[in-house]
Amino acid sequence: MSTPDTPRPPGMLHVRFRATDGTPVSAGQFEQLLRLLAQFTPVIEALPPDAALADVRGALRYFDRDAAGIAELIRLRALVWHGVRCTIGIAANPLLARMAAQGAAPGEIRTVPDEPGAVTAFLDRRPASALHGVGPATARTLSAYGLDSVGRIAAAPPATLQRILGAKTGRIVHERARGIDPTPVVPNAAARSMGAEHRFAHDELDSARRRRALLSLADDLGARLRGSGQVARALTLTVRYADRSTTTRTRRLDGPTAHGPALTEAAYALHAALGLQRARVRSVALRAEDLCRAELAARQLSFDPSDDKAHRIEAAVDRARARFGAGAVHPAATLRRGTPRAQP
């Protein structure tokens, strides 16, 4: 029997999916893999386009295995049934599990023991950007003050971080640098979201090319939403960098929509807010969140004739794609040399 001083067995899994040839999983495969995780626990948070958090603490006694044993079952079943390789981080909270998965080799299972000394050793020499939620701009700000590693951030007085980053952000960053993350795993339904990803052929520094990729992704999402009779209330941008770290930001839309220009405008705003002037970007992904049926959503009336014209053009484009195929029509800005295409 455990005592109050006995370390709790880690029970948070961060699972990242990749096909055996290293290519991203499709949206259909992603939903199948979420159903695979559901065989072990109902507490699953989808992290599109290729990851998920799972809280398996309630399943340890049922399966008579620790979290590493359950992770091994997930890894084997995903490989045999779906041809997908799972990289899994295991820890006592989502932050540490995510970081364990980021530092693991493809197909590896890595555990961070729930002991203060082990957590400190795991975090100490990692760069500031390794902390979830610390993007390139925040990392550069911290580095300017000599706080370029997680260990140095953890050792800094909380008041100093709050002066540098603001009260709320400084407090959160200080807690995360010490391995503290009270965030629960929030079960969500994959059916209430829809995503698309683009992987660049090379790590991309050009913001114009990233914007063209986002335009293509937003156009693709809008077409798929309209085709399924759905609208989105929020849009999430996920940026993956050359060092495998990621930044994810979500923006609530002004109103439920499947209108391509509205999704594109939100995607551009999310991208601009990250301040990625010198970031080496490996991939960008957009996900339409909080979906509902289009007929159940109220639409704000507009007296702008250009807005009405844009919707009529979009309807004509949808009819052309339905007749001649999804690749028949694309936004002109995406047809430049080396233009990316959206990958569902």
Phi and psi in degrees as a GROMACS rama.xvg file:
@    title "Ramachandran Plot"
@    xaxis  label "Phi"
@    yaxis  label "Psi"
@TYPE xy
-78.9301  151.969  SER-2
-111.464  169.652  THR-3
-57.9029  -26.321  PRO-4
-88.3871  -7.2857  ASP-5
-78.4997  128.442  THR-6
-59.8623  137.367  PRO-7
-71.3844  141.624  ARG-8
-68.5594  131.771  PRO-9
-57.9406  138.869  PRO-10
-138.167  8.60137  GLY-11
-99.7297  128.486  MET-12
-113.856  129.381  LEU-13
-108.716  113.677  HIS-14
-110.37  125.366  VAL-15
-113.904  128.692  ARG-16
-101.88  140.615  PHE-17
-151.137  139.984  ARG-18
-63.6902  158.074  ALA-19
-62.5256  -23.0145  THR-20
-90.5486  7.25117  ASP-21
89.6881  -3.69293  GLY-22
-81.2377  157.407  THR-23
-65.1086  152.577  PRO-24
-77.1587  151.892  VAL-25
-79.1167  168.076  SER-26
-60.7574  -38.6481  ALA-27
-64.8549  -43.5445  GLY-28
-62.9918  -39.2371  GLN-29
-59.4796  -43.6717  PHE-30
-67.3484  -36.7654  GLU-31
-63.5619  -39.4839  GLN-32
-70.1041  -33.081  LEU-33
-63.9807  -37.4178  LEU-34
-67.0369  -33.0876  ARG-35
-62.6818  -45.2999  LEU-36
-61.2381  -34.219  LEU-37
-66.1446  -15.0929  ALA-38
-69.7266  -17.7609  GLN-39
-109.681  -29.5207  PHE-40
-160.541  145.001  THR-41
-85.0681  -8.75083  PRO-42
-91.3789  83.1622  VAL-43
-127.796  131.052  ILE-44
-114.585  111.656  GLU-45
-69.133  134.482  ALA-46
-123.704  75.5379  LEU-47
-57.5745  150.453  PRO-48
-97.3617  -2.51809  PRO-49
-146.928  22.5804  ASP-50
-146.831  166.741  ALA-51
-157.793  150.569  ALA-52
-103.159  139.325  LEU-53
-137.116  128.994  ALA-54
-97.7281  107.038  ASP-55
-104.558  13.8341  VAL-56
-59.9092  -35.1737  ARG-57
-76.1324  -8.05871  GLY-58
-103.733  -5.90297  ALA-59
-62.2046  -45.7911  LEU-60
-70.5371  -38.5826  ARG-61
-61.7803  -44.8184  TYR-62
-88.6069  -4.60154  PHE-63
53.4972  43.8492  ASP-64
-143.302  156.666  ARG-65
-82.8779  179.966  ASP-66
-61.978  -36.0398  ALA-67
-64.8324  -36.6934  ALA-68
-66.6389  -40.4339  GLY-69
-66.6216  -40.7082  ILE-70
-60.2978  -37.5944  ALA-71
-66.2976  -38.733  GLU-72
-63.0655  -43.3166  LEU-73
-61.8539  -44.7294  ILE-74
-61.1  -44.3267  ARG-75
-68.3941  -43.2653  LEU-76
-67.6264  -38.8932  ARG-77
-63.6547  -37.8531  ALA-78
-71.5858  -44.6917  LEU-79
-76.1389  -42.5939  VAL-80
-84.3859  -32.8234  TRP-81
-122.503  -4.23157  HIS-82
64.8295  33.3339  GLY-83
-120.372  135.651  VAL-84
-94.4244  130.649  ARG-85
-106.436  130.533  CYS-86
-105.828  123.502  THR-87
-126.879  127.824  ILE-88
-104.985  136.887  GLY-89
-124.203  131.112  ILE-90
-160.992  -175.294  ALA-91
-85.9052  -13.2487  ALA-92
-146.794  163.364  ASN-93
-59.9618  -36.7067  PRO-94
-58.9704  -52.1204  LEU-95
-68.7014  -36.5019  LEU-96
-63.822  -41.31  ALA-97
-62.9703  -45.1228  ARG-98
-67.7016  -34.6956  MET-99
-63.7575  -41.3299  ALA-100
-67.2689  -37.8617  ALA-101
-64.2478  -34.4932  GLN-102
-89.4949  -1.72976  GLY-103
-87.9229  153.692  ALA-104
-73.9181  156.412  ALA-105
-53.805  128.315  PRO-106
83.4972  0.61655  GLY-107
-88.9531  151.159  GLU-108
-111.565  121.184  ILE-109
-124.769  131.653  ARG-110
-114.404  136.888  THR-111
-106.042  109.784  VAL-112
-59.8187  147.47  PRO-113
-85.6778  64.1962  ASP-114
-132.569  136.44  GLU-115
-52.5136  -44.8489  PRO-116
-64.1507  -40.2324  GLY-117
-68.3151  -39.1969  ALA-118
-66.3127  -43.2714  VAL-119
-61.667  -44.5526  THR-120
-64.0734  -36.3944  ALA-121
-66.6788  -37.6543  PHE-122
-89.8235  -28.8583  LEU-123
-46.6102  -55.7267  ASP-124
-95.4299  7.34977  ARG-125
-74.3407  147.688  ARG-126
-67.71  157.645  PRO-127
-57.6166  -35.1339  ALA-128
-66.9313  -12.6267  SER-129
-72.5643  -19.807  ALA-130
-73.2172  131.734  LEU-131
-61.2552  130.376  HIS-132
94.6129  -10.1948  GLY-133
-96.7191  100.134  VAL-134
-83.0087  -179.609  GLY-135
-57.126  -40.8741  PRO-136
-64.6628  -45.2718  ALA-137
-65.8409  -38.7512  THR-138
-62.8446  -39.7036  ALA-139
-66.3478  -38.4849  ARG-140
-62.9175  -44.8805  THR-141
-64.3714  -42.6114  LEU-142
-63.0766  -32.3085  SER-143
-62.4785  -22.6736  ALA-144
-102.12  13.2702  TYR-145
81.4524  6.74566  GLY-146
-97.7682  69.2087  LEU-147
-98.8079  1.6938  ASP-148
-134.101  158.492  SER-149
-64.2863  -36.6847  VAL-150
-61.5023  -42.3654  GLY-151
-68.8607  -35.4232  ARG-152
-64.6608  -43.0728  ILE-153
-63.3823  -32.687  ALA-154
-81.73  -15.4074  ALA-155
-73.2784  145.225  ALA-156
-61.9681  138.644  PRO-157
-54.4239  -36.5911  PRO-158
-62.9681  -34.4051  ALA-159
-65.4814  -45.5081  THR-160
-63.8929  -36.5907  LEU-161
-68.5241  -33.7933  GLN-162
-68.9433  -35.6903  ARG-163
-76.8442  -44.0425  ILE-164
-109.577  -8.40943  LEU-165
101.354  157.944  GLY-166
-60.8429  -52.9946  ALA-167
-68.7168  -49.9212  LYS-168
-64.1085  -41.7514  THR-169
-60.3085  -41.3979  GLY-170
-65.2033  -44.102  ARG-171
-63.9677  -45.2667  ILE-172
-63.1464  -39.6857  VAL-173
-63.5392  -42.9125  HIS-174
-63.854  -43.8794  GLU-175
-66.7389  -33.9558  ARG-176
-64.9899  -21.9181  ALA-177
-97.2293  6.85218  ARG-178
81.4963  18.0307  GLY-179
-97.8135  125.564  ILE-180
-150.766  98.1649  ASP-181
-81.1829  2.7203  PRO-182
-61.4692  126.335  THR-183
-81.4735  161.774  PRO-184
-79.6201  118.87  VAL-185
-102.388  108.535  VAL-186
-58.8869  135.513  PRO-187
-137.641  164.168  ASN-188
-104.183  127.164  ALA-189
-61.8527  -28.0024  ALA-190
-68.5374  -15.2389  ALA-191
-92.927  14.3384  ARG-192
-146.99  162.949  SER-193
-149.365  131.733  MET-194
-134.077  166.124  GLY-195
-150.646  147.098  ALA-196
-133.52  147.817  GLU-197
-126.664  128.17  HIS-198
-102.55  126.924  ARG-199
-75.8727  149.484  PHE-200
-64.2775  -32.315  ALA-201
-135.751  157.092  HIS-202
-54.7601  123.135  ASP-203
-98.5647  124.404  GLU-204
-102.197  -18.6521  LEU-205
-81.3791  114.317  ASP-206
-66.0138  -29.8777  SER-207
-64.9624  -39.71  ALA-208
-68.5751  -35.1955  ARG-209
-66.5866  -38.759  ARG-210
-65.7343  -38.2159  ARG-211
-65.5512  -36.5814  ARG-212
-63.6789  -42.4779  ALA-213
-65.1919  -37.6507  LEU-214
-60.8986  -44.6137  LEU-215
-63.9614  -41.9185  SER-216
-66.0908  -44.077  LEU-217
-64.4318  -40.2941  ALA-218
-62.5838  -42.0796  ASP-219
-64.6135  -44.8044  ASP-220
-62.0478  -44.1168  LEU-221
-59.2792  -43.2712  GLY-222
-64.1787  -41.4403  ALA-223
-68.5193  -37.53  ARG-224
-63.5586  -46.5516  LEU-225
-65.4275  -36.7168  ARG-226
-65.0741  -29.515  GLY-227
-96.3446  1.69509  SER-228
70.9424  32.6159  GLY-229
-123.069  161.865  GLN-230
-132.255  158.497  VAL-231
-111.07  145.357  ALA-232
-101.683  -13.5087  ARG-233
-149.589  159.383  ALA-234
-132.559  134.234  LEU-235
-116.249  131.853  THR-236
-108.726  129.064  LEU-237
-119.246  124.536  THR-238
-114.064  124.736  VAL-239
-106.836  132.735  ARG-240
-100.631  174.503  TYR-241
-62.6652  -28.254  ALA-242
-88.4964  11.2155  ASP-243
76.9362  -0.934034  ARG-244
-75.1854  161.886  SER-245
-135.5  155.224  THR-246
-126.886  132.552  THR-247
-126.67  129.826  THR-248
-133.54  143.837  ARG-249
-122.742  141.932  THR-250
-129.65  127.745  ARG-251
-73.7535  134.38  ARG-252
-80.6085  157.862  LEU-253
-61.6499  -29.1209  ASP-254
-164.014  160  GLY-255
-56.8574  131.222  PRO-256
-154.72  155.046  THR-257
-126.624  16.0434  ALA-258
-77.7372  121.36  HIS-259
-53.7851  -50.2298  GLY-260
-58.5235  -36.9631  PRO-261
-66.8474  -41.1309  ALA-262
-66.5822  -39.4265  LEU-263
-64.0478  -43.7073  THR-264
-60.2984  -42.392  GLU-265
-66.3324  -39.4222  ALA-266
-64.1056  -43.1556  ALA-267
-61.8148  -40.385  TYR-268
-65.3984  -41.0805  ALA-269
-62.8735  -43.0714  LEU-270
-64.6104  -45.084  HIS-271
-63.9153  -35.6979  ALA-272
-67.3966  -20.5763  ALA-273
-77.5405  -22.0792  LEU-274
60.386  54.2679  GLY-275
-92.3475  52.0611  LEU-276
-59.6883  -43.073  GLN-277
-118.635  13.6837  ARG-278
-74.0382  139.859  ALA-279
-93.4765  103.319  ARG-280
-97.0009  126.711  VAL-281
-91.1034  -36.1861  ARG-282
-157.154  157.078  SER-283
-128.647  146.234  VAL-284
-139.866  142.032  ALA-285
-117.06  143.697  LEU-286
-137.372  123.483  ARG-287
-79.9862  123.947  ALA-288
-114.677  163.679  GLU-289
53.2779  57.5155  ASP-290
-77.1728  152.557  LEU-291
-148.797  165.636  CYS-292
-65.1331  138.468  ARG-293
-60.9451  -36.0111  ALA-294
-71.7892  -14.4539  GLU-295
-94.5851  -5.76536  LEU-296
-99.3012  136.836  ALA-297
-79.4152  140.377  ALA-298
-112.804  130.451  ARG-299
-70.2683  123.971  GLN-300
-69.7525  143.418  LEU-301
-129.408  141.09  SER-302
-100.941  10.6854  PHE-303
-84.3546  114.739  ASP-304
-62.9184  -27.2913  PRO-305
-68.919  -32.2957  SER-306
-66.8968  -43.7675  ASP-307
-63.2765  -39.696  ASP-308
-62.5844  -42.1792  LYS-309
-61.2637  -39.7741  ALA-310
-68.0595  -36.5849  HIS-311
-67.4037  -40.0853  ARG-312
-63.2124  -42.0396  ILE-313
-62.1336  -40.4146  GLU-314
-63.9294  -38.406  ALA-315
-66.0723  -39.2861  ALA-316
-63.1195  -42.2396  VAL-317
-60.8279  -40.4518  ASP-318
-66.4066  -37.9913  ARG-319
-66.0759  -40.4603  ALA-320
-68.2239  -37.6718  ARG-321
-63.4199  -32.8105  ALA-322
-86.7034  -40.8283  ARG-323
-110.704  -1.84088  PHE-324
110.214  156.975  GLY-325
-63.0618  -25.6685  ALA-326
-89.3607  7.883  GLY-327
-70.3077  -35.4122  ALA-328
-134.056  134.415  VAL-329
-138.608  155.864  HIS-330
-57.1454  139.828  PRO-331
-58.6774  -35.3717  ALA-332
-65.652  -18.8296  ALA-333
-89.9375  -1.99698  THR-334
-97.0771  13.9819  LEU-335
-73.9584  169.103  ARG-336
-60.363  133.721  ARG-337
73.457  23.9109  GLY-338
-70.8148  135.065  THR-339
-76.7211  155.319  PRO-340
-116.407  147.175  ARG-341
-68.2148  140.983  ALA-342
-117.408  118.345  GLN-343
